[in-house]
Amino acid sequence: MTISTKRRWLLLTVVSAGLLLITLDNSILYAALPTLVQDLGASSSEGLWIINAYPVVMAGLLLGSGTLGDRVGHRRMFLIGLVVFGAASLVAAFSTSPEALIAARAFLAVGAAAMMPATLALIRVTFEDERERNMAIAVWGTMAVVGSALGPIISGILLQHFWWGSVFIINIPVVLAAIVATLYVAPPNDPDPSKRWDLVSSLLALVALVGLVIAIKETARTDPAPAVIAAAVLAAAIGGWTFARRQHRLPYPLLD
């Protein structure tokens, strides 16, 4: 299906906005962390997890979300990711405890992991001309860098005028606009039921990453707990080894 030039570039704007949100939320709490830690009464360890729950969970789920997008359709995955991202942003903005904010950040990562592979896949199926596709991918990559750089700046500006929850509230109007625009400009959903998605592999990758992060963070503390470090290293080793072994046995591995 050939899409008009106007719709192609509108689609690029929409997926770029989605990618901007994903990368923005990876760095937007750097300036807001001291304020929200004080307001929520979070410990230093909880503060670290408020920051890192998002990138760790997203990284663990990215391997499987691309394959799941092939199976159910990338347009649908992008829309699902937007809805989850918007809902998680609302929950995060009004969290009343460190635990609730950490959970909201993890939920936010689920939406980001659903969206991110879909943004590039939609560009690939929409831009048939190689020159246009290369230009679109260049714009896509630039937005990823811009989002990471803008996070602390936007956070600082918002904190001068509003409470720390505003760093999440700003996601919601962008999400709503992106949902409406996606329904209008994105190509029809094109699922491929023959594609295999392995939830177990995604969870094993997540266990390995989370275990590794916990081990590093606990080791860096002034009073590390040897039992926690040992358990985290064991979980990372078992998760990583089982993941690698499973990929060798699967006919369609998440990671070759």
N, C-alpha and C positions, 0 to 999 in steps of 0.2 A: 504493500500500500504506500503510495507516494503522498507525502504530507507537504502542504504549501510552505513556501519559504517563511512566511510570517509565523505560522504555527511552529515550525522547527525552532526558530529563535526564541519564541515565547516559551517553548518547552525547555530550552537551555536555561532561560532565566529562572524557571520554576525549580528545576533540579539543582541549579547553582544555589538558589535560596535554601533549599533543603540541606545541601552540603555545607553551606555557611553556618546554619544552625548547629549541625553536628560538630564541626570543628570549633565553633564559638564556645559551645558548652564544655569543651575540653579544657579551656583556659580561663573562662569567665569568672571562676570562683577564686582565682589567685588574689585579687584585690579585696574580694568580699569576705574571705575566710575569717580574718580576725574579728570582724563585726558579728558574723553569724555564730562563731564559736562562743563569743561572749554572751550573745542573746540566748543561745540554746544551752549554755553551760556544758559544752562539749569538752571532752578530754583531748589531749594531744593526739592520742591514737585515733579517736573518733574523728578529729579534724582531718587526719590523713586519709581516712576512709571516705569521708565526705568528698574529698578531691578525687580519690583514685577508684572508687566504686564504678564510676562511669567509664573510664578508659579500659579498665581490666575486664569488666563484663562485656563491653562492646568488642574488644579484641578476641575474647573467647568465643563469641557467637558469630563473628564475621565469616569464619570458614564455612559454616553451614548455611548461613542466610543467603549466600549467592546461589547455592544449589537449590535451596527451597524456592528462591525467586524463579529459577528456571522451571520448576515443577508447577507452581501456582500462577505464574505470570508476574513480570516485574512491575507492571502498572499497579496491580493489586498490592504487591509487597510495598511499593512506595506509599500508597494510600494508607495501608495498615500502619506502616511506620510513622507516618505523619500523625495519625490519630493517637497512637500510643505515646508519641513524643509530646503532643499537646496535653494529653491527660496527665502524664508524669510531670510536666512542667507546672501544671496547676497544683498538683499535690505537693511538689517540692517547695513552691512559693509559700504555702501555708503550713509547712511542717512545724510542729511544736516541740520536737525532740530530735536529738542527733540520730537516733535509730530510725525515725521516720524519714529524715532527710537522706540518710544513706540508702534506705530501701527505695526512695523515690529516684535517687540518682541511678541506682541499678536498673530500675524500671525505665528510666530515660534512655539508658544504654541499649535496652531491648529495641526501642523504637529506632534509635540511631543505627543499630546493626541491621535492622530490616530495610532501612532507607538507603544506606550507603552503597551497597552493590547495585541496587536498582537505579540509582542516579546515573551510573556509568552505562548500565545495560540499556536504559532508555535512550541515551545519546547514541549508542551503537546501532540500535534498530531504527532510529529516526533519521540520522544523517547518513544517507547512502553514498553521497559524493565523498571521496577520500579526503579531498582538500578541506571541505567544510567540516568533516568529522575531526580531522586533526586540529582545526581551529577551535572547535567546540570542546575537545578534550583539554586543550591548552587553557581555555577559560575555566573549565572544571577544576584543573589542578591549581590554577591561580587562586580561585575562591577558597580552596582548602588552606592555603598559606595565609591568605588575608583573614580568614576566620580565626585562626589561632593567634594571629598578631592583634586583632581587634578585641579579643576577649577581655584582657585586663583594662584596656582603655575604656570600653563601654561600661564595664563594671564600676570603674572609678567615677565616671560621669553620673551613673545612676545613683550611686551611694551618696553623692553630694546633695541629692534632692529627694530620694525615696528610701524605703527600707530595703534590706538585703533581698527580700523576696522578689523585688522588681527585676533582678537579673534573670529570673525564670519567667516572669509574666510577659516580658518582651517577646518570648517565643510564640505566644499564643496567636496574636494577630497574623504573624508570618505563616504559621501553620494553617490557619483558616483560609487565608488567601491562596496558599499553595494547594490546598485540597480542591477548592473551587476551580482554580486554573488547571490543575491536572485532569479533572473530569472533562474539561473543555479541549485542551490541546494535546494530551498524551495519546499515543497510538492505542488501538484496541488491545485489550489484554490477550496475551498469547501464551497460555500455559502449555507445558509439555509433560503430561503425566508419566511418560517413560523415564524421566529423570528421577534418580533415586536420591532421597534426602535421609541422612542418618543422624537422628537426634542424639543417639548415644555418643557418637564421635564428637559432636559439638559440646556435649556436657563434659566429656573427658578432657577436651582442650581447655575448657573453662576451669576445671578442677586443677589441672596442671599450672595454669597461669596464676590462679588465686593462691594456691599453695606456695608458689615461688615468691609472690609479692609479700605474703604474710611472713615468710621466712626472712626476707630481706629487711622488712620493716621492724620485725622483732629484734633482729640482730643489731640494728642501728640504735635501739633504745639504750638509755643509760643503765637500766636494770632489766636486761633481757631474761626471758623465761626459757631455760633450756628445753623444757618439755614441749612448749609451744613451737619452738624452732624445729625440734625433732619431728613433731607431728606434721608440721607444714612441709618440711623437706620430704618426708615420707609420702604425703599426699601428692606433692608435685612429681616425685619420681614415679609413683605408681600410675598416676594419671597420664603422665607423658609416655611412659613405657607401654601402657595399655592402648593409648591412642595410636602410637606408631605401629604396634602389632596389629591392631584392628585395620589400619589403612592398608597394610600389606595383604590382608585377607579379603578385603572388600573388592568386588568387581568394579565399583565406581567410588573410589576413595575421595574424601573431602580434600586431602592433601597427598599428592603423589610424591 
